[in-house]
Amino acid sequence: MNAHRAFIASVGDLLASWNLPHATGRAYGLLLLSEEPISLDTIAAELELSKGAVSTAVRQLDSWGLAKVIPQPGSRRLLVEATGGIESLLEASQARARTLIAALREGEALVSPGPAQERLHDVIGLFAGYVDVGSQMLAVYRRRRPGSARA
């Protein structure tokens, strides 16, 4: 297996561990290695996937902020490019964690002091810590990002 294919497979495995389809991760890996935006047909050919699987993968990547779809004027053809999406992915994950924290806090009113309440406090604390650390990481990343005012 050449290095490109190994990288693409590795990204596919990683995103699959995050409950995204392996094909979606492989498409993202290919997009990360592409110097220019590429067509859905090129993705399908390179990864030996059906056009339907590629279309689904691209929609998922777009919804996660990991890829951008570029319509071609006067054509049904679409080009796709990877974005810096890990930032978007972390933001989306944090938003989900905040939603979970809010739901768990509603559950606190439903339990009396004891093991269930302690468990809820522990889980809320864990996710609140995750959101805090993620926010700090994003702030540092944004300050150091090439092109930022403080890079």
Phi, psi and omega in degrees: 000129180283170186297322179298311181296323179295318178297314180300316178296321180296317178294322176300316178296318181297310181292331175296326178290345176261017177069026169257150179301146179304320180298324179294316177295320178295319178299318179296318177302315178298316180297322179297328181273350184275129180289328183236160173303146181234159183279162175299322179298320179295318178300314180300315181293314182297321185262358182055051179243158175289158178298325178296317179296321179292317179300315178297315181299316182294320177299317179295316179297320178296316182293332178273357181077018181267346180214157178237132178266131183242105177294148178257119183307134178074013183216155173275354182291138177241143172249154183227140174222150176289147173254180176284021193325344181298326176299313178296321179297316179294319178299317179295319178296319178295321179299319177296319179295321178296321178297317178297317179301315179300317179295318179295323179295326175296326179291337180301326180289346185267353184237151176273164175305136181152197185301319182295318180295318178298318179298314179300315179300318180297314181294317177300315179299319179299310182290325176296320176297318177301314180296317180298312181295319178298320178297319178296316179299316179297319179298316178296315180301314182295326177290325185268348184301137176304134179093350178282159184297333185249016183294000000 
